[in-house]
Amino acid sequence: MRLSLFTDYSLRVLMFAALKGGPFSLSEVAESYDVSRHHLVKVVNFLAKLGYLETRRGRGGGIALGMPPEDIRIGMVVRRTEDSPFIVECFDKQHNTCPINGSCRLKGALSQAVNAFYESLDRHTLHDLVVGPAGLTMKKKLLPQQ
């Protein structure tokens, strides 16, 4: 299974926000990860709609986490940011044209694998990814000393 670039950027922005601990600009994230600001605009807007981020315009504004990192489950973020949850055609009832659908056991095996993938991610929070002995250590370029 491969995650979309949108999901990858979403997770990176959330980790950046958790490590930053306060307001930051879109330009800071784009520069830190060396990614397109244009892509990040869409990501930040989407994460704000979901409540993961808060955005404020103007002086003293910026982007910050919209909820505690302990409440952000990685599995749920991935579910919400992936544009196509169907890893094979037969998972999509509306567009399935597979002639062996109904008698094929592959669908069941893949379904179990996908469920295990999300169950594993559900055990982790944003806090788990950035804090503690196995937590994230960012290069100075990513997060300057405060």
Disulfide bonds with the S-S distance in Angstrom:
none
